[in-house]
Amino acid sequence: MAVATAVLVSGCGSSDDWSQPHAKPSAVGVLGAGFFDSTATPIPESTISPRPRSWDEVHPSEGYRVVLLTAGKDPQTRTLVSAVTEWAEKEQVSLKTVTATEPSQYISRISTAIGMAPDLIISAGNDLVDPLTMVSANHLDQRFLVVGAELAEPTENVTAADWTGASFRGEGLGMSSSYDPATFTPERAARAVRAGVAAVLNGLTGIVIWID
């Protein structure tokens, strides 16, 4: 099992091997005005449209542990993966990557990521949306962030960062008529990652962060 895991998981950005407990993560910095309506805290399954750059001052605390869960080699997924890895490097996040290369691996790779007990699992790739729908509701203590897509009926532990031109919600609903691969730019993907993580760090979970 140890050998198999070594093949599936890669890490970067930190010398932390995750073998020891660590402090509960927290947000360093505060959300700017306009991230959400402060008079009405967003409820699960709602959508908010933060003011641009209102998330810029929020950073994860030292030792933040993240698993990047990814599937697919299409340009959109590669853009999302690059955005997550670049964010992790800039924020000095302890990042490990779990990759699924075949549909038969999707559920097992999600289970692998959960078993690593990260502070956050970030999902990149439309192929993972349906498997995450099946698994995430059974692990409410694990936080997930889906970037460039969203679950049709997310539980309170699954947050999404999405935009017009993305918003895939699973095979049952089909591809959105507005789906546009060209909208998956490095700049937009980077904003989605930062805004999504800022929401999670501030306890705003189970919602969709709409970035345009």
C-alpha positions as CSV (number, residue, x, y, z in Angstrom):
1,M,0.0,0.0,0.0
2,A,2.8,2.4,0.8
3,V,4.4,1.8,-2.6
4,A,1.1,2.4,-4.4
5,T,0.5,5.6,-2.5
6,A,3.9,6.9,-3.4
7,V,3.0,6.5,-7.1
8,L,-0.2,8.4,-6.8
9,V,0.8,11.3,-4.5
10,S,3.3,14.0,-5.2
11,G,4.1,16.9,-3.0
12,C,5.7,20.3,-3.1
13,G,6.1,23.6,-1.4
14,S,6.9,22.4,2.2
15,S,9.1,20.1,4.2
16,D,6.0,19.0,6.2
17,D,5.5,15.3,5.7
18,W,2.1,15.4,7.5
19,S,3.0,12.7,9.9
20,Q,2.4,14.9,12.9
21,P,-0.8,16.8,14.1
22,H,-0.7,20.5,13.5
23,A,-2.6,23.5,14.6
24,K,-6.1,24.2,13.3
25,P,-5.7,26.5,10.3
26,S,-7.1,30.0,10.3
27,A,-7.3,33.1,8.1
28,V,-4.5,35.6,8.2
29,G,-5.9,38.9,7.2
30,V,-9.5,39.9,6.6
31,L,-12.0,39.9,3.8
32,G,-12.5,43.3,2.1
33,A,-15.7,45.1,1.8
34,G,-18.0,43.6,-0.7
35,F,-16.9,40.0,-0.5
36,F,-20.4,39.2,0.7
37,D,-23.4,41.0,2.3
38,S,-22.4,41.2,5.9
39,T,-26.1,41.7,6.9
40,A,-27.0,38.2,5.6
41,T,-24.4,35.5,5.9
42,P,-24.6,33.2,2.9
43,I,-26.4,29.9,3.4
44,P,-25.4,26.6,1.9
45,E,-26.2,26.3,-1.9
46,S,-26.4,30.0,-2.3
47,T,-24.2,32.0,-4.7
48,I,-22.3,35.2,-3.9
49,S,-20.5,37.5,-6.3
50,P,-17.6,39.1,-4.4
51,R,-16.3,42.5,-5.3
52,P,-13.0,42.0,-7.3
53,R,-9.9,41.8,-5.1
54,S,-12.0,41.7,-1.9
55,W,-10.2,38.5,-1.1
56,D,-6.6,39.7,-1.7
57,E,-5.7,40.3,2.0
58,V,-6.7,36.8,3.1
59,H,-4.0,34.2,3.4
60,P,-3.8,30.7,5.1
61,S,-2.0,30.4,8.4
62,E,1.4,28.7,8.5
63,G,1.3,25.0,7.9
64,Y,-1.9,24.9,5.8
65,R,-2.2,21.4,4.3
66,V,-3.9,21.1,0.9
67,V,-4.5,18.1,-1.4
68,L,-4.9,19.0,-5.1
69,L,-7.2,16.3,-6.5
70,T,-7.2,16.3,-10.3
71,A,-8.3,14.3,-13.3
72,G,-8.1,15.1,-17.0
73,K,-5.4,16.3,-19.4
74,D,-7.5,18.9,-21.2
75,P,-6.2,22.5,-21.3
76,Q,-8.8,23.8,-18.9
77,T,-7.8,21.3,-16.2
78,R,-4.1,22.0,-16.8
79,T,-4.8,25.7,-16.3
80,L,-6.6,25.0,-13.0
81,V,-3.8,22.7,-11.8
82,S,-1.2,25.4,-12.5
83,A,-3.3,28.0,-10.7
84,V,-3.4,25.9,-7.6
85,T,0.2,24.9,-7.6
86,E,1.3,28.5,-8.2
87,W,-0.9,29.7,-5.4
88,A,0.4,27.1,-3.0
89,E,4.0,28.1,-3.8
90,K,3.3,31.8,-3.2
91,E,1.5,31.1,0.0
92,Q,4.0,28.5,1.2
93,V,1.2,26.0,1.5
94,S,2.0,22.3,2.1
95,L,0.6,20.9,-1.1
96,K,0.3,17.3,-2.2
97,T,-1.3,16.2,-5.5
98,V,-3.4,13.1,-6.1
99,T,-4.1,12.3,-9.7
100,A,-6.7,10.0,-11.2
101,T,-6.0,8.9,-14.8
102,E,-8.9,6.5,-15.4
103,P,-12.6,6.7,-14.5
104,S,-12.2,3.5,-12.4
105,Q,-9.8,5.4,-10.2
106,Y,-12.0,8.5,-9.4
107,I,-13.6,7.2,-6.2
108,S,-10.5,5.6,-4.9
109,R,-8.4,8.7,-5.5
110,I,-10.9,10.8,-3.6
111,S,-10.7,8.4,-0.8
112,T,-6.9,8.6,-0.9
113,A,-7.1,12.4,-0.6
114,I,-9.6,12.2,2.3
115,G,-7.4,9.7,4.1
116,M,-4.5,12.1,4.1
117,A,-6.6,14.4,6.4
118,P,-5.7,17.7,4.7
119,D,-7.2,21.0,5.8
120,L,-8.6,21.4,2.3
121,I,-9.1,19.3,-0.8
122,I,-9.1,21.3,-4.0
123,S,-10.7,19.6,-7.0
124,A,-9.7,20.4,-10.6
125,G,-11.3,18.7,-13.5
126,N,-14.9,18.2,-14.6
127,D,-14.5,14.4,-14.5
128,L,-14.4,14.6,-10.6
129,V,-17.8,16.4,-10.2
130,D,-20.0,13.3,-10.2
131,P,-17.7,11.2,-8.0
132,L,-17.4,14.0,-5.5
133,T,-21.1,14.3,-5.3
134,M,-21.2,10.6,-4.3
135,V,-18.4,10.8,-1.7
136,S,-18.4,14.3,-0.2
137,A,-21.7,14.1,1.6
138,N,-20.3,11.1,3.6
139,H,-17.3,13.1,4.9
140,L,-18.8,16.3,6.3
141,D,-15.7,17.0,8.4
142,Q,-13.6,17.3,5.3
143,R,-13.5,20.6,3.4
144,F,-13.6,20.6,-0.4
145,L,-13.1,23.4,-2.9
146,V,-14.2,22.8,-6.5
147,V,-12.6,25.2,-9.0
148,G,-14.1,25.8,-12.4
149,A,-17.1,23.6,-11.8
150,E,-19.7,23.0,-9.0
151,L,-21.8,20.2,-7.5
152,A,-25.5,20.3,-8.3
153,E,-26.5,19.8,-4.7
154,P,-23.4,20.5,-2.5
155,T,-23.4,19.8,1.2
156,E,-22.1,22.4,3.6
157,N,-18.5,21.1,3.3
158,V,-18.2,21.7,-0.5
159,T,-17.5,25.1,-1.8
160,A,-17.2,26.1,-5.5
161,A,-15.4,28.9,-7.3
162,D,-17.0,29.3,-10.7
163,W,-17.7,31.8,-13.5
164,T,-19.6,32.3,-16.7
165,G,-18.2,29.9,-19.3
166,A,-17.4,27.2,-16.7
167,S,-20.1,25.9,-14.2
168,F,-20.2,22.2,-15.2
169,R,-22.5,20.6,-12.7
170,G,-22.3,16.9,-13.5
171,E,-23.3,14.5,-16.3
172,G,-26.9,14.4,-15.3
173,L,-27.3,18.1,-16.1
174,G,-25.1,18.1,-19.1
175,M,-22.7,20.8,-20.2
176,S,-23.9,24.3,-19.8
177,S,-24.8,26.0,-23.0
178,S,-22.5,28.9,-22.0
179,Y,-19.5,26.6,-21.4
180,D,-16.5,28.2,-23.0
181,P,-13.0,26.6,-22.7
182,A,-11.5,30.0,-23.6
183,T,-12.7,31.4,-20.3
184,F,-10.3,29.2,-18.4
185,T,-7.5,31.7,-18.4
186,P,-4.6,31.6,-15.9
187,E,-5.7,35.0,-14.4
188,R,-9.3,33.9,-13.9
189,A,-8.3,30.5,-12.5
190,A,-5.9,32.2,-10.0
191,R,-8.7,34.6,-8.9
192,A,-11.0,31.6,-8.4
193,V,-8.5,29.7,-6.3
194,R,-7.8,32.7,-4.0
195,A,-11.4,33.7,-3.6
196,G,-12.5,30.2,-2.9
197,V,-9.8,29.6,-0.3
198,A,-10.6,32.9,1.3
199,A,-14.2,31.9,1.7
200,V,-13.3,28.5,3.2
201,L,-10.8,30.0,5.6
202,N,-13.6,32.4,6.8
203,G,-16.1,29.6,7.3
204,L,-18.2,30.5,4.2
205,T,-18.6,27.0,2.9
206,G,-21.2,25.1,0.9
207,I,-21.7,28.0,-1.4
208,V,-20.7,29.1,-4.9
209,I,-18.2,31.9,-5.3
210,W,-19.0,33.5,-8.7
211,I,-16.0,35.1,-10.3
212,D,-16.3,37.1,-13.6
